[in-house]
């Protein structure tokens, strides 16, 4: 299969945009029942139209994705969202109005317009309204929802740049839209609104505290609960997870991944031990680290020389202008810890770069906190070699 690459141009306002004729071309591929990879503010998605069953099945085939892992349905507006779900109650409507568009997926009660392929037969569907302009314009051009998981081979780190998408899907999909680097770098927060209390099934850039603040400000109880056991090990083999990322191992590169935990001094000590141990067993093994510059600076020079590929949190700054300022504020970005944001934004790129550099081991600094730091640790814990 020949893949059409559409490259967006960054405008003066910082937003990436594609020409109207290219947008219509991408929409036409989707209408023909073909797959299109497109950027969002979280990670890149690989999409098929909601009413194209063969294309929806093709997503699972191309990704190597288990059939019981549901897809997320992307919409461009509240009006389109209403086509696919049961009528919303007042609390659901409040949260949708306050957090969409943005890096959030809500689990809602579906209606019969949603194919069972998307929901894995569940009576709920994950709905997301992306903040990325290209993504929303593509959905609008199609006139229907686009079902799209992350655009990676299942189990590998999610893609936050077009290079990663091309590595995985060149000549496997009809079209790839290069829209620059993702603004957040981790997938959307998934909040289950189908039952109370409301549970976060996957952490992202928006936290339980932010959801609860909106509920309480409007006279409702704080009913959003952070969930820390994201693997849900009580799921049986035949059980269908309610949202992506709840049942299977994700985000893992070919390199062995080890997390550095504790105080800065403890992490530095652990890093030194792991580096020396790896080199003792295999002197030719290439070692990478994904850490803050402060942690790296605390290492003895002799240890730094043993690290083949140092990747730093600070080098992975996101392009904030991809999202409207008011949306960043509403999504809580202004309160995010800078270090945690940099770490989350760069994690998947660092893991993929370690594979390109043929590293045998990548040591990654933990960032213990709430908000996007929790999303970072969730992805990193799933990527760690056990």
BATI-944910 format. One record per residue: z, x, y of N, C-alpha, C, O, CB in turn; residue in one letter. Coordinates in steps of 0.02 Angstrom, whole numbers, plus 50000, padded with zeros to 5 digits. Atoms other than C-alpha are relative to their C-alpha. Last residue first. Glycine has a CB too. Layout:
N
ZXYZXYZXYZXYZXYa
...
This chain:
386
499355001150033517655047949659500085004849941500605004649908500074992649977x
500074998750072516265053749774500684999649967501155003149986499675007049987x
499654994250028516535045749944499885000549925499874995549889500754999650016x
500474994450012515175033950005500335005849964500005009949934499715002450066x
500475002050052516255018349986499515005649984499245005849928499614993750022x
499645000650063517675026650080499544998149943499615000549887500574994950005x
499884993350025516475031950218500364999849933500205003849888500415004050051x
500634997150025515805014450244500125006849967499845008449915499495000650057x
500245004250055517555006750256499365002949970499305003549909499864992850025x
499634998150060518175021350360499804995849939499804998349883500754999350012x
500194993250019516815018650490500345002049935500025004649889500195005050056x
500675000450028517104999950495499765006849975499475007449921499504997250052x
499915003150065518965002950520499324999249965499275000249904500354993250006x
499754994850045518555015050660500114997349930500005000849881500665003050028x
500574996850032517495001250737500215005849955499845007849910499505002450052x
500655000749969519044991150772499465003649962499445003349900500025002650071x
500295006550012520664998250704499324999750034499055004850056500464994350026x
499865004449944521225016250685499724993149982499514992049925499685002650067x
499575005650018521145030950565500174995950062500514998350107500645002549965x
499785002549934519655042250595500404993749986500124988449974499394998750049x
499785007049995519345052550438500194998450072500435002850109500604998749953x
499365001249967518365068850451500164992550003499744988550024500015003050070x
500045004549943516945071150327500704998450026501154996849987499634993549981x
499315001649985516625085350205500024996150066499734998350115500455006450005x
499905001649930514865085950135500724997750010500944993049977499494994750025x
499365003149981514525094949971500004998650074499805002850114500595004649981x
499675002150062512955100549879500644996150015500854992049975500165006149957x
499304998150006511915101150038500284997549934500104992049911500414997250059x
499834998450070510045099550013500715002749993500845007349954499505005149973x
499824992949999509695099850201500205002549931500365008449922500575001250049x
500604996249979508775083350184500125007549998499685011549982499774997850070x
500485000150056510255076750084499375003850018499105007549977499834992849980x
499734995650052511485082250217499555000349940499465005549909500704997749979x
500204993249982510355074250348500275005049948499945010049933500255001850070x
500704999050019510555057550258499775007150016499385010149978499554994950037x
500045000150073512445058650266499285001049976499165004649928500264993349972x
499734993850026512395064050448499945000349924499775005549896500725000850021x
500484994749986511225049850497500255006649971499855010449943499895000650076x
500565000750046512355037450408499475005450012499175007949964499694993150007x
499854998950071513915043750495499394999849955499275004549918500504994849977x
500374994550030513235045750672500085000849925499745004949895500215006250031x
500705000049980513675029350758499615005449962499025004449949499945001250074x
500355005650033515295027550661499255000250014498854999049970500284993450023x
499994998850072515905044850713499614994649963499204996049919500725000249975x
500464994550015515365042650893499965001349925499425002549898500225006450037x
500675002449991516225025750901499495005349984498995004049949499904997550072x
500175004450055517815032350825499294997550006498934997049956500484994149996x
500094995850060517865046750948499794995749941499344997649903500645003849984x
500624996149995517575035251096499875004149937499315004249912500035004650060x
499824993049995518905022451047499365004349996498955003449952500495002049944x
500074996050060518185005351077500215007250013500065010050066499294999849973x
499354998150025518894995351221499965004549938500485006549911500404993949984x
499634996449947517294994051323500685002449976500965007050005500074995650061x
500174992849998516334989751165500425003850049500605009550037499275000950017x
499424995750002517274973451143499855007450005500305011549996500374998749939x
499894997950069515804962551094500575005049995500735007349940499365003149972x
499785005750040515924953651261500155002049928500604999349897499474994550001x
499325001749979515844970151355500274994349957500844994649934500024997950075x
499574994650022514324976051258500734998450017501184999549977499795006650032x
499915001050072513504959151284500455005449972500865004049928499335000049964x
499525005350010513794960051472500124998849926500674996749906499764993550033x
499314997849987512984977151478500504994449985501034995749956500065002150073x
499785001949933511384971051394500735001850010501135001349964499894992450012x
499685006549997511024981051236500194998350071500385002850109500624999849955x
500365004550045509784995251210500294993050002499954988249984500025002849929x
500435004549963510525003251366499584995549955499234991149979499545003950046x
499665006249982511945010351264499554995050034499684989050032500595001450044x
500355002149939510835023451183500274993250020500034988049997499224999749989x
500495005450006512055030451057499694998450067499955000350120500334993749971x
499905005049947512875047551061499474994649994498884996149982499985003250071x
500315006350020512765056750896500154994550050500384989150032500244997949930x
500734999449995513055074850949499644993449985499034993149989499755005449953x
500215000249930514905071650986499245000350010498984998650063500315005650038x
499965006849974515295067450805499664999650069499284995050083500734997650004x
499435001849958514725084750752499954992850025499414990450043500045004850059x
500235005749961513645090550606500604997450040501144996650011499674994349954x
499505003949963514035108050540499664994450041499244995850084500415004650047x
500275005249956512765113550409500564996250034500824991350006499544995249962x
500724999149987513025129650311499744995250053499314997050093499614999049935x
500285006849992514915130550319499275000750021499125003450074500404995950054x
500155002750067515465147450249499704993050003499454990549953500634999949959x
500594996550026515335155550421499804997549931499224998249910500125007549997x
500595002649966516525142550491499365003149973498854999849967500055001250076x
500155006550032517785147850359499384996950032498954994249997500604995250006x
500254998650067517745166050415499814993649964499334993449925500525003949960x
500704998149996517905160550597499705001249932499114999649920499925006150041x
500114992849994519535151750559499265001649999498864998249967500365003849943x
500104996350063519475133050586499935007450012499655009550063499384997349963x
499364997950027520235124850740499945004049936500445006749911500444994049988x
499764994349961518545124250827500665002749974500825008549984500084998050074x
500404994150018517875113050689500265006250035500295011650006499264998950016x
499794998050067519285100550714499635006449979499935010949949499864994349949x
499324997549998518985100050901500245002449932500555007749926500474994650027x
500024992949981517095098650879500715003050003500795009049990499665000850069x
499974999149928517365082450784499985007550016500165011749974500644996850030x
499334999749970516825082050603499945000250076499405000950104500385006249974x
500105004749945515355079450486500684998950031501094995150005499684993249975x
499415003749976515365094850373499764995150054499304996650092500555004850028x
500085003249934513995102350265500674996850019501074995049976499434994749999x
499475004549980514125114750120499864997450070499685001250115500695003649997x
500025001249928512695123250029500524994650018500574989449985499294997750022x
499985007049981513125129649855500014999350076500385002850111500634996649970x
500635001949967512565147649827500014992850024499534990650057499435001049952x
500084996349937514315154449791499374997950038499334998950099499985007549987x
500724999349991514615141249659499865003150069499844999650119499644993049994x
500335002350061516375139949586499245000750003498915001349952500184992849986x
499764996050056517205150649719499654998049935499535002349892500764999149992x
500344993550000516115143249856500225004349941499835008449916500125003750066x
500715001150017516705125749813499635006649996499245007749949499674995550052x
500065002050070518535130849808499284999149978499095001249924500384993749988x
499894994050040518415140349973499944998449925499685002449887500685003050014x
500554995249990517635125350058500085006149955499605008149922499965002150074x
500605002750033518855112849983499415004850007499035005749959499824993250028x
499904999850072520395123250029499374997749963499165000849914500594995549980x
500014992950020519795126450207500055000649924499705004549893500575003950034x
500694997649994519415107950231499945007249975499475008849938499754999450072x
500365002950056521135102950167499285002450000499005004049947500034992450003x
499774996550060521975114950290499624997549938499425001549896500764998849990x
500264993249998520915108350434500195003949937499785007449908500255003750063x
500725000350014521305090450385499695006949999499285008449955499654995650051x
500085001450071523165094150376499274999749980499075002149927500354993549981x
499814993950037523155102450547499914999049925499675003549890500735001950015x
500514994849992522185087950623500155006449961499715009449932499925001750074x
500004997349932523435075850545499445005150008499165007349957500695003250016x
499374997449975522985066850385499965002250072499515000350108500225005749957x
499515004749973521335064350296500615003650027500715009650014500204994949946x
499454996049975519735074250259500494995350035500314992250085499755005750049x
499705002049936518575063450155500585004650016500995006249973500234992649998x
499274999850002517485071150017500274998550070500025001150120500255006849975x
499665001649937515655067149986500755000249989501014997149942499784993050026x
499315002150012514605075349849500344998950067500275003050112500385005449957x
499464995049994512805076349907500674996949980500784991049989500035002850072x
500034996050061511515063749843500575005150000500845006749947499325003549993x
500554995250003512035051849981499995003549933500415002249890500065005150057x
499874993450029513145036549955499375004450002498845002349980500234999249928x
499994994849948513085021650074500055007149974500205011750013500584998750046x
500504999649948513545008449947500055006750037500535010450030500084994250050x
499924993949962514465005049785499425000750049498854999250032500045006249953x
500334994050026514294986949732500155006050044500305005350103499264998949995x
499974999250073515344971249746499765006849977500015009449927499614994649967x
499355001850028515784967049927500075001749926500625001449899500124992650009x
499514994549996514414975950024500664998649966501115002749970500125001550070x
500214993450022513344960550059500575005050006501005004550051499405002450040x
500334996349947514264943950077499795006849973500085009349925500465000850062x
500165004649946514964930249966499605003450056499265000050095500634997050029x
499644998449938514924941049810499764995450056499184993450057499905007450020x
500464998549945514274932249655500395001550063500794997350084499514994150011x
499855003049935515404933149502499495002250053499265007950052500715001950022x
500425005949988514624937149333500114996850068499744992350087500114994949945x
500704998150000515304954849326499544994250017499034995150049499805002949932x
500264998650067517024948749375499265001550004498945000250055500134994049952x
500645003250017517684950349552499805002049929499825007849911499455001950050x
499885005750043519514955549553499374996249983499384991649942500504995450032x
500064998150071518964972449619500154994449952500024994949892500465005849986x
499805005950039518654964749791499945001449925499524998449892499574994050020x
500354999850064517764980349856500124993649960499724991749917500215006049960x
500685002449992518264976250035499595000449935499054997549931499655004050053x
500264998650067520124977150001499274997649997499134992349969500434996749944x
500024992850011520664978550183499715001849932499495007549922500695002950008x
499964999150073520334961050246499905007349985499415010350007499474995649963x
500334993850022520724957550428500095000549924500634999149898500305006250036x
499594995250037521204939350452499585006149983499025005549956500284996849936x
500434995050030520484927550582500435005549970500865008450004499515002950052x
500085001150072521574912150610499545005049967499365004149909499734993149989x
500314993750020522324914850782499934999949924500415001349889500415006350024x
499574995050032522674896650822499615006349984499005006049975500324997149936x
499985000250074521574887050942500485005449974500665010050009499295001049971x
499525004750027521844883251127500034999449925500344994749899499864993550027x
500275006749997520304891251202500434994949963500204989549945499305000049971x
500155001549930521084908051245499744992950009499754990150064499505005050028x
499385001649966521824908051070499894998250073500244993950101500485005849995x
499725006250026520134906950985500624998050040500694992250059500185000849926x
500425005549977519364920251098500284993349976500304988550015499275000949975x
499895000649928520814932251070499594994250029499844990550071499825006550036x
499395003949989520744928850883500134999150075500394993950095500595003449967x
500125007050019518934934650872500614995750017500544990350046499844999549925x
500475002849951519324950450971499834992749984499804988650029499365004250002x
499645001149937520874954350868499544996950052499774992650091500285006750026x
499635006350005519894951850707500364998450065500404992750086500515000349942x
499395000150041518734965850759500304993049997500114988550034500515004950028x
499575005349974516934967050819500594999049953500504998349892499604993350010x
499814998449931516014983550789500474994850031500814996450079499395000750043x
500544997349959516014981250601500265001350069500845002950079499414995250002x
499844998149931517174976650459499395002850035498955005850005500575005050001x
500244993149989516504967450306500155001950071499944998350117499235000649985x
500214997550065517254951650230499705007050004499685010649955499494995349970x
500534995049990518254947050385499835003049932500265006049900500215005650052x
499924993250023519224931650331499415004350021498835002250017500085000249924x
500644996649999519424914950421500105007449982500535010850011499664999450071x
500154996449938521014906350368499345003649995499095004949940500555005150016x
499454997449959520274894650328500555002849955500665000349900500284994550045x
499335002050023518614892150239500525003050047500395008150080500135002149926x
500075005750045516734892850275500684997649973500714992449941499555001949942x
499765006049966516954903550430499984993949954500094988249976499584998750062x
500085006050040516824920050336500324994150036500934993650041500315000949930x
499425004449996516644934150463499854993549962499374990049978500194998550074x
500135006450034515444948550428500654995950000501154998049972499735001149927x
499395003250025515524962550557499804993549965499424989649994500524998850058x
499635005149963513774969550575500664998249966500744998849906499584993750007x
500235006950006513154985550495500484995250035501044996950053499934998149927x
499725003150059513605002650561499814992650000499684989750052500795000849997x
500014995350056512605013550681500374997849938500355001349888500285006450022x
499334999650029513075004550841500035004749940500505008649935500234993149980x
499484999349950511555006950955500705000949969501095004949994500004994150046x
499585006049995510255010150820500595001250048500855006850051500274998049930x
499374999950037509085024550858500404993650010500384990550064500425006050022x
499504995249977507315021150917500644999649958500664995949908500174998750072x
499695002249938506305005350887500545004650025501005002450060500294993249991x
499554994849977505085011450755500284998050068499924998250118499645007050004x
499954999649927504324995650681500525005350018501115004650001500194993050032x
499364997349976503804997850500499975000450076499505003250104500145007149969x
499924997949930502414987150425500715002750012501204999949987499854994250048x
500605000849959501664982150258500075003250068499595005950095499844992650008x
499975006249960503034989050146499394999850045499065004950057500674999650041x
499685005150042503025001850003500064993350036500184988250004500685002449977x
500495002450048501815014450081500324995349947500044994349893499675005949965x
500704998849981503275022450174499544998349941499665000549885499905007350023x
500455005750009504885013850118499275001250021498884996550023500254994350038x
499895004750055506305026150089499424995349986499324993349929500614995950015x
499824996450062505885041650192500034995149941499804996849886500675003650008x
500634997150025505015030750323500135003749935499725003449888499685004750052x
500395005550027506615020750344499355002649969499165000549915499844994850056x
499695002050062507655036550366499614994449966499544994349904500724997850012x
500124994750049506455043350497500294998149932499974999349880500315006650024x
500615001450037506505026550587499855005349947499545003749896499414999650048x
500574997149966508315028750637499394999049956499444998149896500125007650015x
499885001149929509955020150592499465003150043499515003250104500685002850020x
500424996449952509565018150408500164998150072500184992350090499274998649985x
500425004649961510955013450285499615003850053499825009250074500424994550033x
499765001649932511595027050170499524995550037498914996250030500115006550040x
500074994349954510955025349991500284998250068500394992350083499265002150006x
499524994850016511635012749865499965005950047500455009650054499885002449931x
499325002150012510135001249873500445005849976500255009649932500014994449948x
499955000950072508595009849942500734998649984501175002150009499735006349962x
499894994050039508745007250128499944998449927500004992749906500705003050016x
500634997350026508164994450255500115006849968499895012049993499495000750057x
500144993549971509794984850277499395003149965499295002249905500615004749996x
499454995350010509674966850218499835006550035499315007050067500145001249924x
500074992749998508444954850298500665003549985501145002750022499745002250067x
499474997650043508054936250290499925007649993499385010049977499984996649929x
500194994350041506984931850440500605002249960501125004149988499725005950043x
499524994750014507194914750519499715005449955499265004249915500614997049968x
499565001650056505714904850583500465005949988500345011550012499604998349936x
499815007049997504534903950732500464997749944500564991849934499404995850000x
500105003150066503744920450684500154992550000499874988749962500445003549948x
500725000050014503544926050864499844996849933499324993749925499735007150002x
500315005249958505344920850898499254999549987498984994049983500125001550074x
499815006450029505954931250751499684994350039499424989550009500774999249999x
500385000650062504974946250816500164993349966499714989949943500165005849952x
500695001949982505674943650991499564999149938499134994849936499695005250046x
500015007149981507444943550921499294997750018499104992150001500464998950060x
499845004450057507184959750826499964992750019499654988749984500705001649973x
500585000150045506314968450970500124995349942499684991449924499855007149974x
500535004249972507694963151091499394999749955499084994449947499795002750068x
500594996049987509134970050986499414995550021499264990649988499815004149937x
500034998549929510644958651003499385004050019499185003950077500615003750022x
499964993149977510364951550830499965000750076499624996850110499455004149970x
500455000249943510784933450790500025006950032500475008350071500204994250052x
499914995049948511574933750616499474999050054498894997550039499965007249971x
500465000949944511854920350485500155005250054500735006250073500044992850029x
499834995649945512634923550314499474999550054498885000750041500085007249976x
500514995149981512354908450203500275004250057500625001750101499344996550021x
499924997149933513514896950107499445005050013499115007449967500705003550007x
500085005649953513274885249958500125002350072500184998250117500474994349982x
499395002449969512974900349845499864994250048499294993250068500355005750038x
499785006450027511414901849737500654997350029500884992150008500095000749928x
499814998750069511114920349773500314993749969500754994249926500495005949996x
499275001050007511094915149957500265001849931500875001349919500184992950015x
499634996949945509364921650002500754999949988501095004950002499844996550066x
500104992850006508554917849834500415003750053500685009050041499245001750006x
499474997150041509344900549841499925007549992500415011049978500014996749932x
500174998850071508134896349982500595003249963500945007449991499375004449995x
499904993050019508874889950145499895000849926500224997549885500715002550020x
500554996149973508174873650214500045007349978499565011149986499994999650076x
500524999050050509344864350096499395003750026498935005049988499794993349973x
500335006250019510854866750209499415001649954499335007449934499764996050063x
500735000449995512064881150219499764992849991500124988449968499685004649949x
500245004550053513934881350254499254998850011499054996750064500394993349999x
499975007149984514264896350365499754995949941499414998549896499604998450064x
500125003750062514634914850341500134992750015500694990750031500465002749941x
499535005250019514504922450515499784996949934499194995249925500044994650056x
500295004850047513664939250545500544994949983501104996749965499735003549935x
499575004450039514134949350700499574995749953499044993449972500434995550046x
499924996950066513364964050794500484996149954500964999049928500255007150008x
499584994250003512774953450942500105002449929499804999549883500674998650032x
500224994750045511894937750997500465006050002500825007050051499295002350017x
500714999550015513024928950967499604999350065499764995050106499794994649949x
500164993750033514874932650991499275000749978499085005849949500445000949940x
499694994149969515504919751116499775006749969499815011950002500744999649994x
500174999549929514374904951078500255006550031499935009350076500294994050039x
500724998749995514504907550890499805001150073499445005850089499594994249970x
500104993050019516394908850902499275001950003499105007550023500275001149929x
499694995649951516544892651002499865007449983499675011350026500754998850004x
500454999949942515314883450889500275004850053499885008450084499924992950030x
500594996250020516344888050736499525000750060499255006150072499644996649941x
499814993050004517934882150820499405004449983499305009750012500565001049948x
499884997249933517154865650875500185007449998499955011250041500564996150035x
499435003149967516404861350705500145003750066499795008550082500635000249954x
499424995849987514654866550660500574995950030500464991250068499815005750047x
499755000549931513394854750582500645004050010501105003749968500114992750020x
499705006549988512814861450412500264999850072500395005050101500584998649949x
499305000950019511724876850419500224992850011499894988950047500455004850040x
499844997450066509894881950419500714998849977500895000649921499875007249999x
500475002250052509054872650561500255001549930500074998149882499325003550010x
499845006850022510594874350672499534997549946499704992949909499984995450059x
499434999850045510334893250681500144993149971500294992549911500625002750036x
500254998150066508624890350757500565000449949500464998549891499645006850005x
500425005450025509374880450902499725001749931499714997449886499424998650048x
499565005050030510744893350923499604994349971499784991549919500504997450052x
499685004649953509414906450951500484995349963500474994949902499484995950039x
500094997849931508384920650876500404995950050500444997750109499274999750019x
500295005349958508884919550693499975002550072500295007450090500414993449995x
500014998449929509234932450557499644994550039499094992450020499675006850013x
500545003449966509714926950381500055001050075500564999350106500004992449983x
499785002849936510804939350286499394997050035498865000250038500345005350045x
500324997349941510404942350103500294996750062500604991450058499234999049998x
500365004449953511504938949953499735003750060499965009150079500464994550023x
499764997549936511904952049818499644996250055499064997750069499905007850006x
499425004149979511704942649653500315002550065500875000550082500535000049945x
500205006849981509924949049627500594995850024500494990850058499664996649942x
499805005150049510494967149627499864993050025499944991650085500755000749984x
499385003649982509494977649751500174995049946499734991349922499924996450068x
499594999150059508214990449694500674996650007501184999149984500105007449986x
499374996749988507624990449873500365002249937500805006549938500454995550041x
500144993949963505804986549834500645004050012500635010150009499664998450066x
500384995350041506234973949699499925006750035500055012050006499304997149982x
499564997650053507604964949795499655005349958499965010249937500234994349956x
499474996049968506504963449950500455003149946500605009149949500424995750048x
500254993249993505054957649840500525004650034500545010650019499345000050040x
499874996450063506054942349790499795007350005500105011749975499624996649942x
499274999250006506084936849972500175003649936500615008049936500344993050002x
499814994449957504214940249984500755001249997500985006949997499784998850072x
500244993950033503864928949835500205006250040500395011350011499244999749992x
499614998150059504984915249907499785006649967500205010749948499974994549949x
500474996250042504154914950080500375002649938500605008349938499695006050040x
500385004650041505034901350182499485003449955498995000349935499664994950044x
499565004350037506424912150256499634995549951499914993549900500404995850048x
499875006549970505194925250312500394995549952500324995949891499344996650018x
500515004750023505414942650241500164993350031500744991850046499984999549922x
499995007349997506374957150314499414996549969498864999149964500054998050069x
500635001150034506914975150292499944992549987500344989749949499955004249933x
500035005050052508274978650421499314999749969498815001250001500194993250027x
500665003050011508684993950527500034995049942500414996049894499475005549986x
500434995550040510514996750570499314996649995499234990850015500315001449929x
499534997350050511734989350698499645005249957499775011149964500294994349956x
499504995949967510754985950859500505003049951500885007549970500364996050052x
499495004249970509264980050758500505004650033500455010750027500344995249947x
499364997449976507634988650714500474994450020500254989050042499895004750059x
499935000749928506244981350606500695002650022501165002649982499904992750023x
499374996849982505544984050431500055000050076499575001950110500045007349972x
500014996249937504194971450385500705003050012501214999550006499794995550061x
499354997749974503854964250213499905004350062499435008250067500375004149946x
499894992950008502324953850168500665002050034500944998250073499415004150029x
499574998750057502154935250138500115007349986500255009249929499724996849939x
500414999050060500644932650249500435001249938500165002049883499535005950010x
500305006550019501774925250383499565000549938499484995649902499594997250058x
499475004250029502774941450383499734993249978499914990849925500574999150050x
499834997150066501214952050409500524995649966500464994249906500265007250007x
500525002250046500714940050549500115002949930500004999449881499305002250027x
499855006850021502374942850637499494997449950499664993749904500024995350061x
499434999650045502054961650639500194993049974500344992249915500605003250035x
500254997050062500334958650714500565000449948500464998949890499705006950014x
500345005250037501064946750843499725002649934499704998949884499434997050042x
499495004750022502284960150899499694994549958499954992749905500374997050060x
499684996950058500874972750906500554995649972500654995349911500295006950019x
500475000550057499864961051018500295003349937500165001049882499335003450018x
500055006850028501374958451132499534999549940499684996049892499774995250053x
500505004149967501634977251155499954993249967500074992649907499325003549999x
500674999150028503244984651088499534995150035499744989950061500004999049923x
500435006050002504884987051180499345001749967499115007549970499894997250071x
500614998450036506374998951175499594993649993499864988349975500155003049930x
500175004150057507664995351309499355002449968498895004650002499934992650021x
499714997350061508255009451422499844996149937499954998649882500735000350007x
499335002850007507944999851584500355002449936500915000349921499974992449999x
499564997249949506475011251624500714997549993501185001050011499744998450069x
500145001949931505625006351461500525003150047501005006350025499994992350007x
499385001149963505745015451294499844998750073499555003050107500485006049992x
499964995749942504125013051198500644998450038500804992550048499384999350046x
499785003049938504115005551024500045005350055500135011350040500684996449991x
499504996049964503105013550885500164996950067499724996150110499765007250009x
500015002149930502205002250762500575003650036501155002950017500074992150007x
499434997849960501865010450595499894997950072499404999950104500105007749995x
500154999849929500695000750479500645002150037501164998950030499734993150026x
499485002349954501015004950297499775000950072499565006350092500665003849987x
500004996549936499575006150174500544996950046500594990850051499304999550033x
500005004249940500005000050000500005004450063500385009250067500614995250000x
